[in-house]
Amino acid sequence: MTVAFVLGNGQSRKNIDLTSLRGHGRIYGCNALYRDFEPDVLVAADRAISEQIQHSGYAKTHCFYTRKPIPELGALRVPDPYWGFSSGQIALALACLADHTTVYLLGYDLGSVTDQFNNVYAGTEFYKAVSARPTYAGNWIKQTIRIAQDFPRTQIVRIMAAESAPTVEFDRISNISHLPLNQFFQQFGS
């Protein structure tokens, strides 16, 4: 059994010691995560942050995927079936393509339980203000379901915390399950 952790940037991730995941599985992340933590694989689909990451030199020394790599800066191109997907879902797809048998989704809040933008980087460059309305999660949900259907033998486990929005759409997908954050901590510490 091989394990992967895919890190979204939802608020539920803020109390997780990401370094505690090292040694338990491969770590995938997206967008501004590289400011605070170096995952094994980083993904950024949006042009502005992707270009910043590439121009910073990060992609020359780390595994970084984006839709449109800048020549000579080290980035890899997102695989075609998932080229149009969002960053977090591309990271999930890459973990599935790498044949991990279990993929844990952390910080995949998929919307907000409040009327405010749910992101640990809210108010910083390339992100909406803390007081902004939540991002529509429908596309993220559809893309996650598509990936789960493309990889039926991969178990996708979404870690749930108080900040995580419910997703009844996942209830009918046999290889997507939910695990409370406290139970995740019991398995992997933090």
Backbone torsions as a table, in degrees:
resi	resn	phi	psi	omega
1	MET	NA	127.8	174.3
2	THR	-114.0	140.4	-175.2
3	VAL	-112.9	143.5	171.5
4	ALA	-130.9	149.6	174.3
5	PHE	-116.9	125.3	177.8
6	VAL	-112.6	119.5	-173.6
7	LEU	-99.4	114.3	168.2
8	GLY	-86.1	178.3	-177.3
9	ASN	-112.1	24.4	175.8
10	GLY	-70.2	158.8	-176.9
11	GLN	-57.8	-26.7	-178.3
12	SER	-64.5	-14.7	179.7
13	ARG	-81.9	-15.0	-169.7
14	LYS	-63.4	-24.8	-178.6
15	ASN	-100.4	14.2	-179.5
16	ILE	-101.6	127.0	174.5
17	ASP	-78.2	99.7	-174.5
18	LEU	-62.7	-31.0	179.7
19	THR	-65.1	-23.9	179.4
20	SER	-69.0	-15.5	179.5
21	LEU	-79.2	-22.8	-179.0
22	ARG	-58.6	138.5	-179.5
23	GLY	89.1	-12.8	178.6
24	HIS	-99.3	-17.5	-178.5
25	GLY	169.2	173.3	179.3
26	ARG	-75.7	140.6	-175.6
27	ILE	-112.2	124.8	177.8
28	TYR	-113.8	143.6	179.1
29	GLY	-148.7	179.9	-176.7
30	CYS	-144.4	154.4	172.0
31	ASN	53.7	-125.3	-171.4
32	ALA	-71.8	-1.3	178.3
33	LEU	-51.2	-35.6	-176.8
34	TYR	-61.0	-17.7	177.7
35	ARG	-65.5	-31.5	-172.5
36	ASP	-116.6	-21.3	-170.6
37	PHE	-155.6	142.9	179.5
38	GLU	-105.5	101.2	176.2
39	PRO	-73.7	170.6	175.8
40	ASP	-68.8	-33.0	179.4
41	VAL	-136.8	130.1	177.1
42	LEU	-116.9	143.5	179.1
43	VAL	-130.3	138.4	170.5
44	ALA	-143.8	118.8	-178.8
45	ALA	-91.4	-34.6	-177.5
46	ASP	-72.1	135.1	-172.1
47	ARG	-56.0	-49.0	-172.4
48	ALA	-61.3	-51.2	-178.2
49	ILE	-71.5	-33.2	177.1
50	SER	-61.4	-45.0	179.0
51	GLU	-65.7	-39.1	177.9
52	GLN	-61.3	-44.6	179.8
53	ILE	-60.5	-45.7	-178.8
54	GLN	-65.7	-44.1	-179.7
55	HIS	-69.3	-20.0	178.3
56	SER	-73.2	-15.5	-176.8
57	GLY	94.5	-5.8	-177.4
58	TYR	-56.3	-43.9	-175.3
59	ALA	-68.7	-17.6	177.4
60	LYS	-74.7	-25.7	-174.9
61	THR	-118.7	-2.1	-178.6
62	HIS	-136.3	158.4	176.6
63	CYS	-77.4	114.9	-175.7
64	PHE	-135.9	128.2	178.1
65	TYR	-112.7	142.0	175.0
66	THR	-151.9	170.2	-179.6
67	ARG	-71.4	-42.2	-175.2
68	LYS	-128.8	85.1	179.0
69	PRO	-61.6	141.4	174.6
70	ILE	-83.9	125.8	-177.7
71	PRO	-52.2	141.2	174.8
72	GLU	72.8	3.9	-179.0
73	LEU	-104.0	1.6	170.2
74	GLY	94.5	-7.1	-177.9
75	ALA	-73.6	153.0	176.2
76	LEU	-105.0	150.7	-179.5
77	ARG	-85.3	137.7	176.1
78	VAL	-59.6	135.7	178.0
79	PRO	-58.7	143.1	-174.2
80	ASP	-50.2	-45.8	-175.9
81	PRO	-60.4	-21.0	-175.0
82	TYR	-119.5	13.7	-175.1
83	TRP	-57.1	-39.2	-177.1
84	GLY	-89.3	3.0	-177.7
85	PHE	-77.6	168.3	176.5
86	SER	-76.5	160.8	-175.0
87	SER	-54.0	-50.7	-177.6
88	GLY	-62.6	-37.1	-179.9
89	GLN	-75.8	-31.3	173.0
90	ILE	-63.7	-42.0	178.1
91	ALA	-60.2	-42.4	176.2
92	LEU	-61.1	-45.9	179.9
93	ALA	-61.0	-41.5	178.3
94	LEU	-62.5	-39.3	177.2
95	ALA	-63.8	-40.8	178.3
96	CYS	-68.4	-41.0	177.6
97	LEU	-62.0	-26.6	179.6
98	ALA	-83.4	7.1	175.0
99	ASP	66.3	29.1	171.8
100	HIS	-68.6	139.3	-178.2
101	THR	-83.4	-28.9	177.7
102	THR	-131.8	128.5	179.2
103	VAL	-121.9	119.7	177.8
104	TYR	-95.5	128.3	177.9
105	LEU	-100.5	115.4	178.9
106	LEU	-114.8	137.3	-178.6
107	GLY	74.4	16.9	176.0
108	TYR	-93.9	70.2	-176.1
109	ASP	-74.4	-20.9	174.7
110	LEU	50.8	58.7	-179.2
111	GLY	113.3	-150.9	-175.7
112	SER	-147.6	146.0	173.9
113	VAL	-90.9	-1.0	175.8
114	THR	-119.8	-174.8	177.1
115	ASP	-95.3	20.7	-178.5
116	GLN	-120.3	156.4	178.5
117	PHE	-56.9	128.2	-175.5
118	ASN	-106.8	90.6	179.8
119	ASN	-157.9	134.6	-179.5
120	VAL	-64.7	-18.8	-180.0
121	TYR	-102.4	12.7	178.6
122	ALA	-52.5	136.4	178.4
123	GLY	85.2	0.1	178.1
124	THR	-106.2	173.3	-178.0
125	GLU	-52.7	132.7	179.3
126	PHE	78.5	3.6	-178.4
127	TYR	-123.4	153.7	177.7
128	LYS	-69.1	164.0	178.7
129	ALA	-65.9	154.8	178.4
130	VAL	-55.3	-37.9	-176.6
131	SER	-83.9	-0.5	-178.4
132	ALA	-66.5	158.4	176.5
133	ARG	-66.1	154.0	179.6
134	PRO	-62.5	151.9	175.1
135	THR	-75.3	139.0	176.2
136	TYR	-62.5	127.7	-174.6
137	ALA	-99.9	-2.9	-175.8
138	GLY	-55.3	-43.0	179.9
139	ASN	-66.7	-39.9	178.5
140	TRP	-61.4	-41.6	-179.7
141	ILE	-64.7	-48.1	179.2
142	LYS	-60.2	-42.8	-179.5
143	GLN	-66.2	-38.6	178.3
144	THR	-63.9	-42.5	178.1
145	ILE	-62.6	-43.5	178.7
146	ARG	-58.7	-44.5	180.0
147	ILE	-64.8	-43.8	178.2
148	ALA	-59.1	-39.8	178.7
149	GLN	-70.5	-33.6	177.8
150	ASP	-69.6	-26.0	-176.5
151	PHE	-128.0	68.0	-173.3
152	PRO	-65.0	-19.3	179.6
153	ARG	-89.2	-5.2	177.7
154	THR	-91.8	127.0	176.8
155	GLN	-87.0	122.0	-179.8
156	ILE	-107.9	119.2	-175.5
157	VAL	-116.3	113.1	179.7
158	ARG	-90.0	122.2	179.9
159	ILE	-82.5	126.9	-174.6
160	MET	-109.1	137.6	175.7
161	ALA	-136.8	-179.5	-177.8
162	ALA	-58.4	-29.9	-177.8
163	GLU	-82.5	-9.3	-174.8
164	SER	-81.5	127.2	177.9
165	ALA	-75.9	142.2	177.2
166	PRO	-67.0	148.7	179.3
167	THR	-135.7	87.9	-179.5
168	VAL	-65.0	-22.1	179.5
169	GLU	-60.3	-27.8	-179.2
170	PHE	-78.4	-17.1	-174.7
171	ASP	-60.6	-27.6	-177.8
172	ARG	-92.9	2.6	-178.7
173	ILE	-101.8	113.6	-170.2
174	SER	-64.7	-27.5	-177.8
175	ASN	-101.2	14.9	171.1
176	ILE	-114.3	127.1	176.5
177	SER	-132.6	171.3	179.8
178	HIS	-120.7	145.0	178.9
179	LEU	-136.7	127.3	177.4
180	PRO	-62.4	146.8	-177.6
181	LEU	-56.2	-40.1	-178.5
182	ASN	-64.0	-34.1	176.7
183	GLN	-72.1	-34.2	174.8
184	PHE	-62.2	-43.8	177.9
185	PHE	-59.9	-36.7	178.4
186	GLN	-63.5	-34.1	-179.7
187	GLN	-80.0	-40.8	-170.3
188	PHE	-121.4	-3.0	-179.4
189	GLY	69.7	174.8	173.0
190	SER	171.4	NA	NA
